[in-house]
Amino acid sequence: MPVSDLASGVTLVGTYETKLLWAGEAPITTNHYTLTIDVVKYQVVSINAADQIVAFDATLPKAAVASQPALAGDTIAFFDGGFFNHDALVWPAALDTFPERRAAIPAGTLKIGTIL
């Protein structure tokens, strides 16, 4: 049976493995930001000093997660607070383990964990 992805409007045909987005309890916050890059749903990104979305950079003080796919120049809602299942997010290729991902997230922004 086709499954509709409500955030993107794309109909997916066939089966797919669902993953839990949340890994624990924390306030979930969203804000609208302007993109300087194209993003896919649940992509981990950074927020620069001008409050724009840029490619993930562990040296920047704020991280966020895309709520939907979008193109550079768009303004969409991003999760900029919450406790996420790291395995459900789209990470830069260099961050492929949980310890690397946890160390790369700036303190005081997102929390990430695992689903046991």
C-alpha positions as CSV (number, residue, x, y, z in Angstrom):
1,M,0.0,0.0,0.0
2,P,1.4,3.5,-0.9
3,V,2.4,5.6,2.1
4,S,2.0,9.4,1.8
5,D,4.8,11.5,3.3
6,L,2.7,14.4,4.6
7,A,5.7,16.8,5.0
8,S,6.9,16.5,1.4
9,G,3.6,15.5,-0.4
10,V,5.5,12.7,-2.1
11,T,3.7,9.3,-2.4
12,L,6.1,6.5,-1.6
13,V,5.2,3.1,-3.2
14,G,6.1,-0.1,-1.5
15,T,7.3,-0.7,2.0
16,Y,9.9,1.0,4.0
17,E,11.3,0.7,7.5
18,T,10.0,3.4,9.8
19,K,12.3,4.9,12.4
20,L,11.4,6.7,15.6
21,L,12.4,10.4,15.3
22,W,12.5,11.1,19.1
23,A,14.9,9.4,21.5
24,G,13.9,11.0,24.7
25,E,12.1,13.9,26.4
26,A,13.1,17.5,25.8
27,P,11.3,20.6,24.8
28,I,10.7,20.5,21.0
29,T,11.2,23.9,19.4
30,T,10.9,25.0,15.8
31,N,11.8,28.3,14.1
32,H,11.8,29.4,10.5
33,Y,15.1,30.0,8.9
34,T,16.3,30.9,5.3
35,L,18.4,28.2,3.5
36,T,21.7,28.8,1.8
37,I,21.8,25.2,0.7
38,D,19.3,22.5,-0.5
39,V,18.2,20.2,2.3
40,V,16.4,16.8,2.6
41,K,14.0,15.9,5.3
42,Y,15.6,15.4,8.7
43,Q,19.0,16.7,7.6
44,V,21.3,18.0,10.3
45,V,22.4,21.5,9.5
46,S,24.0,24.5,11.3
47,I,22.7,28.0,11.8
48,N,25.1,30.8,11.1
49,A,25.4,34.3,12.8
50,A,22.9,35.7,10.3
51,D,20.3,33.1,11.3
52,Q,20.7,31.3,8.0
53,I,20.8,27.5,7.4
54,V,24.2,26.3,6.2
55,A,25.9,22.9,5.8
56,F,26.6,21.3,9.2
57,D,29.7,22.7,10.8
58,A,30.5,21.6,14.3
59,T,32.4,24.9,15.0
60,L,29.1,26.9,14.7
61,P,27.2,27.3,18.0
62,K,23.7,26.2,16.8
63,A,22.4,23.1,15.0
64,A,19.0,22.3,13.6
65,V,17.1,19.5,11.8
66,A,15.1,20.1,8.6
67,S,11.4,19.4,9.0
68,Q,11.0,18.9,5.2
69,P,12.9,18.9,2.0
70,A,13.6,22.4,0.6
71,L,15.8,24.4,-1.8
72,A,18.3,27.2,-1.2
73,G,16.5,30.5,-0.8
74,D,13.4,29.0,0.8
75,T,12.4,29.7,4.3
76,I,11.0,26.7,6.2
77,A,10.6,25.5,9.8
78,F,13.5,23.7,11.4
79,F,13.6,21.7,14.6
80,D,16.2,23.7,16.7
81,G,15.5,21.9,20.0
82,G,14.5,18.4,21.0
83,F,15.9,15.0,21.8
84,F,16.4,13.1,18.5
85,N,17.2,9.5,17.5
86,H,20.5,9.9,15.8
87,D,19.8,7.0,13.5
88,A,16.7,8.7,12.0
89,L,18.6,11.9,11.0
90,V,20.6,12.6,7.8
91,W,24.2,13.4,8.8
92,P,27.3,14.5,6.8
93,A,29.1,11.4,5.6
94,A,32.1,12.0,7.9
95,L,29.9,11.6,11.0
96,D,28.9,7.9,10.7
97,T,28.9,6.7,14.4
98,F,26.9,7.8,17.4
99,P,29.9,8.9,19.4
100,E,31.1,11.1,16.5
101,R,27.7,12.6,16.1
102,R,27.2,13.3,19.8
103,A,30.6,15.0,20.0
104,A,29.8,17.2,17.0
105,I,26.5,18.6,18.2
106,P,27.1,22.0,19.9
107,A,26.2,22.0,23.6
108,G,22.9,23.6,24.5
109,T,21.2,23.0,21.1
110,L,19.9,19.6,20.0
111,K,20.2,16.4,22.1
112,I,20.7,13.1,20.3
113,G,20.4,9.6,21.6
114,T,19.8,6.0,20.6
115,I,16.7,3.8,20.6
116,L,17.3,0.6,22.5
